[in-house]
Amino acid sequence: MNLFNRIVIVVLLIVLLATTLLSLLAPRTVLAILRASLDQIEAVIPFYNIFSGIYWAYLGGGLGVVLLCLLLLWLELRRPRRKAVEVPGTEGRRMEVGVKSIAQQLQNSLSGIADVSRVRPRVVSRGRKVDIFLDIQVHPAVELPGKTEEITQLARGVVEEQMGIKVGKVRVNMQYGPEMPRAMPEPEPLPPLVPVEPAPPAAELEPAALTDIVQEEEAWLSEAEARLQAEMGMEEEEAELLAAASAPESGENP
């Protein structure tokens, strides 16, 4: 469309420039040529005779040119459709996401739903929000109301939560597809088992080392027994000393 507009503008400018220059340099000659041309055309072709086919052809051609001009003018003046949407919440800078990227994300997310065989998303930008139009083909055994609600919520979640873009309206066009085996959801895989290393076997002691350990334990027991006997002997001596100290006092005061 841009190339066509440039060609039309260039041609119109050249014609207007040439006509203006000719009218400035030789105005009488230009007017005489135009008058003679119109008189000759009117004499040869009766445009104003409504009973002739030439008149209706002229009228149809003129209406066609008028409609073509109006169409081109509408295409030129209409507001072009935005190809990106602004992401809110980015203060101090402007970030936009293309509608093709949003449509691709919806296609990848909705294609994994069970019993969905085809997904054709279309995203329309409204400035800071988008409208989503989905063409979905599902298995004939699917209940349409429940599946439509599931797809609508998932589409809103993908665009609003994952991409941070507000969603205006979501329209889902559900169609039944061919009779095919139903896709069952895959079971969640169990976590992998971590192998447990077996405990290392107890080290076997040599007979000499075992004899040394037994001798050390016997020596420790003997030393502990000697300490216990020494403590008991000290307790007996203290008891005898106390008894000897208390004996004279008891003799003086019978």
C-alpha positions as CSV (number, residue, x, y, z in Angstrom):
1,M,0.0,0.0,0.0
2,N,2.8,2.4,0.7
3,L,4.4,1.7,-2.7
4,F,1.0,2.3,-4.4
5,N,0.5,5.5,-2.6
6,R,4.0,6.8,-3.6
7,I,3.3,6.0,-7.3
8,V,0.0,7.8,-7.3
9,I,1.4,10.8,-5.5
10,V,4.3,11.0,-7.9
11,V,2.1,10.8,-11.0
12,L,-0.4,13.4,-9.7
13,L,2.4,15.8,-8.8
14,I,4.0,15.4,-12.3
15,V,0.7,16.0,-14.1
16,L,-0.2,19.0,-11.8
17,L,3.3,20.5,-12.3
18,A,3.2,20.1,-16.1
19,T,-0.4,21.6,-16.3
20,T,0.5,24.5,-14.1
21,L,3.7,25.3,-16.1
22,L,1.8,25.1,-19.4
23,S,-1.0,27.3,-18.1
24,L,1.5,29.9,-16.9
25,L,3.5,30.0,-20.1
26,A,0.7,29.8,-22.7
27,P,-2.7,30.2,-21.1
28,R,-4.6,30.9,-24.3
29,T,-3.1,27.9,-26.1
30,V,-4.0,25.6,-23.2
31,L,-7.6,26.8,-23.1
32,A,-8.0,26.6,-26.9
33,I,-6.7,23.0,-26.8
34,L,-9.1,22.0,-24.0
35,R,-12.1,23.7,-25.8
36,A,-11.3,22.0,-29.1
37,S,-10.8,18.6,-27.4
38,L,-14.2,18.8,-25.6
39,D,-16.1,19.9,-28.7
40,Q,-14.6,17.0,-30.7
41,I,-15.3,14.4,-28.1
42,E,-18.9,15.7,-27.7
43,A,-19.4,15.6,-31.5
44,V,-18.1,12.1,-31.8
45,I,-19.5,10.5,-28.6
46,P,-23.0,11.6,-27.5
47,F,-22.4,11.5,-23.7
48,Y,-25.7,13.2,-23.0
49,N,-27.9,11.0,-25.0
50,I,-29.5,8.8,-22.3
51,F,-30.9,6.4,-24.8
52,S,-27.5,5.4,-26.1
53,G,-25.3,2.7,-24.6
54,I,-22.3,5.1,-24.6
55,Y,-24.0,7.2,-22.0
56,W,-24.6,4.3,-19.6
57,A,-21.0,3.1,-20.1
58,Y,-19.7,6.6,-19.4
59,L,-21.9,6.8,-16.3
60,G,-20.8,3.4,-15.0
61,G,-17.1,4.2,-15.6
62,G,-17.5,7.5,-13.8
63,L,-19.2,5.9,-10.8
64,G,-16.5,3.2,-10.7
65,V,-13.8,5.9,-10.6
66,V,-15.6,7.7,-7.8
67,L,-15.9,4.5,-5.7
68,L,-12.3,3.6,-6.3
69,C,-11.2,7.1,-5.1
70,L,-13.4,6.8,-2.0
71,L,-12.0,3.4,-1.2
72,L,-8.4,4.6,-1.6
73,L,-9.2,7.7,0.5
74,W,-10.7,5.5,3.3
75,L,-7.6,3.2,3.2
76,E,-5.3,6.2,3.5
77,L,-7.2,7.9,6.3
78,R,-8.3,5.0,8.4
79,R,-6.5,4.3,11.6
80,P,-3.9,1.5,11.1
81,R,-4.2,-1.5,13.3
82,R,-1.5,-1.6,16.0
83,K,1.0,-4.4,15.7
84,A,2.2,-4.2,19.4
85,V,0.7,-3.6,22.8
86,E,2.2,-1.5,25.6
87,V,3.1,-3.3,28.8
88,P,1.9,-1.4,31.9
89,G,4.0,-1.0,35.0
90,T,7.3,0.1,33.3
91,E,7.8,3.5,34.7
92,G,10.3,5.7,33.0
93,R,10.5,3.6,29.9
94,R,8.1,2.2,27.3
95,M,8.0,-1.5,26.5
96,E,5.9,-3.1,23.9
97,V,5.2,-6.7,22.9
98,G,4.1,-7.6,19.4
99,V,0.7,-9.2,18.9
100,K,2.4,-12.0,16.9
101,S,4.5,-12.9,20.0
102,I,1.3,-13.0,22.1
103,A,-0.5,-15.2,19.5
104,Q,2.5,-17.6,19.4
105,Q,2.5,-17.9,23.2
106,L,-1.2,-18.7,23.2
107,Q,-0.7,-21.3,20.5
108,N,2.0,-23.0,22.4
109,S,0.0,-23.0,25.7
110,L,-3.4,-24.0,24.4
111,S,-2.2,-26.7,22.1
112,G,-1.2,-28.8,25.1
113,I,-4.8,-29.0,26.4
114,A,-6.4,-32.5,26.3
115,D,-8.9,-33.1,23.4
116,V,-7.8,-29.9,21.5
117,S,-6.7,-30.7,17.9
118,R,-6.3,-27.2,16.5
119,V,-5.7,-23.7,17.8
120,R,-5.8,-20.5,15.8
121,P,-5.4,-17.4,17.9
122,R,-5.9,-13.8,16.8
123,V,-4.8,-10.9,19.0
124,V,-6.0,-7.3,18.5
125,S,-4.2,-4.5,20.3
126,R,-6.2,-1.8,22.0
127,G,-3.3,0.3,23.3
128,R,-2.6,-1.1,26.8
129,K,-4.8,-4.2,26.5
130,V,-5.6,-6.8,23.9
131,D,-8.7,-8.6,22.7
132,I,-8.3,-12.3,22.0
133,F,-10.1,-14.3,19.4
134,L,-9.6,-18.1,19.4
135,D,-10.6,-20.6,16.8
136,I,-10.5,-24.0,18.6
137,Q,-11.2,-27.5,17.2
138,V,-11.9,-30.2,19.8
139,H,-12.9,-33.8,20.1
140,P,-16.6,-34.6,19.4
141,A,-17.1,-36.1,22.8
142,V,-16.1,-32.9,24.7
143,E,-18.6,-30.8,26.5
144,L,-18.3,-27.4,24.9
145,P,-19.3,-25.1,27.9
146,G,-16.8,-26.6,30.3
147,K,-14.0,-26.7,27.7
148,T,-14.8,-23.1,26.6
149,E,-14.5,-21.9,30.2
150,E,-11.2,-23.8,30.7
151,I,-9.7,-22.4,27.5
152,T,-10.8,-18.8,28.4
153,Q,-9.3,-18.9,31.9
154,L,-6.1,-20.4,30.6
155,A,-5.8,-17.8,27.8
156,R,-6.3,-15.0,30.4
157,G,-3.8,-16.5,32.7
158,V,-1.1,-16.8,30.0
159,V,-1.5,-13.2,28.8
160,E,-2.1,-11.5,32.1
161,E,0.0,-13.5,34.6
162,Q,2.9,-14.6,32.4
163,M,3.2,-11.6,30.0
164,G,1.8,-8.8,32.3
165,I,-0.7,-7.6,29.6
166,K,-4.3,-6.7,30.4
167,V,-7.0,-8.7,28.5
168,G,-10.2,-7.0,27.3
169,K,-12.5,-9.6,25.9
170,V,-11.9,-13.2,25.0
171,R,-14.1,-14.8,22.3
172,V,-13.8,-18.6,21.7
173,N,-15.2,-20.2,18.5
174,M,-15.5,-23.9,19.3
175,Q,-15.8,-26.5,16.5
176,Y,-15.9,-30.3,16.6
177,G,-13.1,-32.0,14.8
178,P,-12.8,-35.4,13.2
179,E,-13.4,-38.6,15.2
180,M,-9.9,-39.4,16.6
181,P,-8.6,-41.2,19.7
182,R,-9.0,-38.9,22.7
183,A,-5.8,-37.6,24.2
184,M,-5.5,-38.5,27.9
185,P,-3.5,-36.4,30.2
186,E,-0.1,-37.9,30.9
187,P,0.5,-39.0,34.5
188,E,2.9,-37.0,36.5
189,P,6.3,-38.7,36.7
190,L,7.5,-39.9,40.0
191,P,10.6,-38.4,41.5
192,P,13.7,-40.4,40.7
193,L,14.9,-42.8,43.3
194,V,18.2,-41.9,44.9
195,P,20.4,-45.0,45.4
196,V,21.5,-45.5,48.9
197,E,25.1,-46.6,49.3
198,P,25.5,-49.7,51.5
199,A,27.2,-49.3,54.8
200,P,30.8,-50.3,54.6
201,P,31.5,-53.6,56.4
202,A,33.2,-53.5,59.7
203,A,36.9,-53.7,59.6
204,E,38.2,-57.1,60.8
205,L,40.7,-56.8,63.6
206,E,43.8,-58.8,63.6
207,P,44.4,-61.1,66.6
208,A,47.4,-59.1,67.9
209,A,45.3,-55.9,67.8
210,L,42.4,-57.6,69.6
211,T,44.8,-58.9,72.3
212,D,46.1,-55.3,72.9
213,I,42.6,-54.0,73.2
214,V,41.7,-56.7,75.8
215,Q,44.8,-56.0,77.8
216,E,44.1,-52.2,77.8
217,E,40.5,-52.9,79.0
218,E,41.8,-55.2,81.8
219,A,44.4,-52.7,82.9
220,W,41.7,-49.9,83.0
221,L,39.4,-52.2,85.1
222,S,42.2,-53.0,87.5
223,E,43.1,-49.4,88.0
224,A,39.5,-48.4,88.5
225,E,39.1,-51.3,91.1
226,A,42.3,-50.1,93.0
227,R,40.9,-46.5,93.1
228,L,37.6,-47.8,94.5
229,Q,39.4,-49.8,97.2
230,A,41.6,-46.9,98.2
231,E,38.5,-44.6,98.5
232,M,36.8,-47.3,100.7
233,G,39.9,-47.6,102.9
234,M,40.0,-43.8,103.4
235,E,36.3,-43.8,104.4
236,E,37.0,-46.6,107.0
237,E,39.9,-44.6,108.5
238,E,37.8,-41.5,108.8
239,A,35.1,-43.5,110.5
240,E,37.6,-44.9,113.1
241,L,39.0,-41.5,113.8
242,L,35.5,-40.1,114.4
243,A,34.8,-43.0,116.7
244,A,38.0,-42.5,118.7
245,A,37.4,-38.8,119.1
246,S,33.9,-39.3,120.4
247,A,34.9,-42.1,122.9
248,P,36.5,-39.9,125.8
249,E,33.5,-37.5,125.8
250,S,31.2,-40.4,126.4
251,G,33.4,-41.7,129.4
252,E,33.4,-38.4,131.2
253,N,29.7,-37.9,131.1
254,P,28.2,-41.3,131.9
